[in-house]
């Protein structure tokens, strides 16, 4: 699937340390929501936002099996 095709309806998950963006991923809404739920306890106190993805310029989400490995 082309980036322009997958951008419609996809969500961008961003993790912020203050005003500094530390992670950004793009996925379909269901996976983006699950990713946010998994990352929230790992990044306690940091802001995690989920917005519509106007473009697919960010990294695609890693496989769900890798999510626990994204933060040590």
Secondary structure, DSSP 8 states (H G I E B T S, - for coil): --HHHHHTTEEEEEEEETTEEEEEEEEEHHHHHHHHHHHHHHTTTSEEEEEE-SS--SEE---GGGGGGG--
